[in-house]
Amino acid sequence: MEVIYELKSSELDLILHSPGGSAEATEAIVTYLRSKFTNIRVIIPHAAMSAATMLACSANRIVMGKHSFLGPIDPQFILQTPLGIQVVPAQAILDQFRRAQEECKNPQMLSSWLPILSQYGPALLVQCDNAIQLSQELVTTWLHNYMFGGLSPNPSKSIADKLSSHGDFKSHSRHISLVAAQEMGLRIEVLENDHRFQENVLSVFHATMHTFSATPAVKIIENHLGRAFIKMQQQIVIPQPTPSRPPAT
């Protein structure tokens, strides 16, 4: 809201570089952007992973370079386990539980599975199902309404299913290249097709990366007029006790 305030155009170029976040926060961002702009082009200079891929799918079109990547949108859960805090794919939790159901038909397997199944809290399996459905439904809706609005047959659900398939990607950190995104059916424009435009996009990206490396900034949202929201990492200085000195002799 800070950087969009007083922008008059109905069109938006959004340069996006992000490891992702929550589907709920992404939904709020998309709802706000779409209330302000009728035509959005998402430009990915390097990587838009996870929920950032979901955000890109709310665009009318996506611009990627040969070095750019999207990522799977399968939701992840942060769980406290006996091995410490782990980030676990929702689909992997469901698959493991179903595997346990099958193997525990053999009573001799119960002792092996009980320590694993004890990690599941109340409603976790239902939450996993809901999280997977939410990411699929949001991306399907956004693709249907914006990128492929009015197109018949509409490929939106098929693309959302592919992006959310943990079984196909095997890892949430897998990278989806420009060519792979095009093969999925996403409407992708090639950054290298316009050399001057490519130079401008990469200049913004590199300047932002230098800012991250040289300052405490951890999040930057800025427009072409210089209006910016910058989140800084808090630096806590802990005073160290003065070392004691032996008494003078």
N, C-alpha and C positions, 0 to 999 in steps of 0.2 A: 504494500500500500504506500509505503514511504517513497519508493522510486517511480511508481506509476502515476502518482498524483499529478494532475495538470497535463498529462500527455493527451494530446488531442486526436491523434490518429486512431482509426479503427483497425489498423494493422500493427502487428508486433513481431520483431525479430528477437528471439530469445536465445542468447548464447549460453549453453548449459554444460556445466562440468560438475559432476556430483557422484559420490559413491552410493547415494540413495538415502533412504529414511523410511518413514512409515506411510502406508497406503492412506491412512486417515488424513495426515498432513498434506499429502499430495492431492487428495480429493478437494480439500479446502482451497489449495492454491489454484487448481484447475477451475473450480467454480468461480473464484474471484476473477481470474484472467479472462474467462469466457464471458463474464458479465461486462467486461470493458472492451474486449477486442473480438471482432468477427473473423479475422484472418490471422493466424499465428503460424510462424515458421520457426521451428526449433533447430538451432545450429549446434552441432556437437563437434568441437575442435579436437577432443580426445576421448573422453569416456563419460557416458551417462548410464549408470548401472542401477539395477534393482528398481526402486521407486522412481528414480530419475528416468528410467526407460518408460515407466508408466506415464510420467509427465510428458515425455516426448511423443507418446502415442495420442495425446490430446491435441496435437498440432494438426494443421491442415496438410503440412508436409515437413519432412525432416531433411536436413542437410548434413551429410557425413563425408569425411575424407577417407583416403585409403588407410589412414592411421587411426580412424575413429572406431569406437565400439559402443554397442548397447550391451545389456546383460539380461539374464533370466529374471522373471518377476515373481518366482515362487516365494511365498512368505517364509520368514525365518523367526524362530522363537529363541529367546535368551533364557536358558534354564540353569538352575543351580543343581549340579550333579556331584556325586562323590569325588569326581576328578576335577571339580572346580566349575566355574561358570563357562558354559559352552553355548555357541550359537548353532541351532539345529534346524534343518529344514522341516517345515510342517509336514510335507509329504513323507519324509523319512520317518517321522514319528508314527504316522498312520501305517506305513508299510511295515515297520518293526512290530507294531502291535498286532497286525494281522498275521505276521509270521509267527509271533508268539502263540496266537490262538491255535494255529495249525500244529505247531510243534508240541504244545502242551497237551494235546490229545494223548500223547505218550507220557504217562505219569513220571517216567524216569527223567524227563526234561524239566520238570517243575523247579527243581532245586537250582538249575542253571538260570532260569528265567526270572525267578522271584526277585533277586537283587536289582535286575534291570527294570522290571515292571513297577517296583516300589518308587521309582523316580516320577511316575506320572501322577500329577496332582488332579484335584477335582476338575472336571469339565475340559481337561486339556485336549482330548481327542475331538470334542465338539468345537473347541476354539480353532483347532487346526483345520477342520472342514470349513468353518466359517471364514477363516483368513484366506484360504485358497479360493473359495467362491467369490469373496470380495474383490481380490485382485483381478480375477478373470472377468467379473461383471463390470468393474470400472473400466478396464481397458477395452472390452467389447463395446461398451456404450460410447466411449470417447471416439474410438475408431469409426463406429457406425455413424455418429453424429457429425464428425468433423472431417476426418481424412477421406472417408468413403461415403459421405452423405449423398443420398440419392442414387448410389450405384447398386445395380442388381445384375447378378447375384452379389451379395455383400460378403466380403471375406473376413469381416471383423472377428467373428467368434473363432474361426479357424486360426487366425493369427494369435489371438489371445491364448488359445489352448496351447499353441506351440511355445509361446514365450513362457508359459507357466509350467511347462512339463519338466519337473525335476528328474523324472525317469530318463528323459532324453539327454538332458544336459549333465546330469550326474553331480554337478557342482554349481553353487550359486555364483561363483566367481568366474565362470566361463565367459569368454568374450564373444560377442556376435558382431562380425565384421560388416562392412558396407554390403559386400556381395551376399552374405548370408541373410542380412536383413531384407535385401531386395528379393531374394529367393523365397523368403517367407511371405512376401506380398506387400510389405510396407512401401509407402510412396516415398522414395529416397531420391534426393538430388545430390549430385557429386560435387563436392567442394572444389576439386581441382579444375572443373570446367570453366571457372572464372578466376583467372590468376590474381587480378587486383582484389577481388572479393576475398579470396583465400588469404592474401597477405594481410588484409585488414582484420580478418577474424583471428588469425594466428598471432597478430600483434597484440590484440586485446587479451588473448589467452596467456601469452608469455608474460605480459606485464602483470597479470593477475597472479601467476605462479611465482614471479619474483617477489611480489608483495607478501605472499604467504610465507616464503622462505626467509624474508628479511624483517618481518614484523610479527607481532603476536596475533595478527588477524587469522581467524579460522573460518570465517564465512563472509563473503562479499556479494552484495546485490547492488548493482549500480546501473544507471541509465546513461544515455549518450549526452545528457545535459550536465552530468557531474553530480546529480543527486544520488546519494548512496546510503545504504545501511550496512554497517560493518560490525561484526561480532568479534570481540577480542578475547583471547584466552587470558583468564585471570592468572596472574603470577603472584604466588604467595611467598613472601620472604620470611624465613624463619630465623630469628636472631640466634647466633651461636654463642654459647657461654665463653667468656674470656678465660683462656687457660690460666690456671693458678700458677704462681711463681713461688719457688722455694724462698723461705725467709732469708734476708740478707745476713751475712755473717760478719 
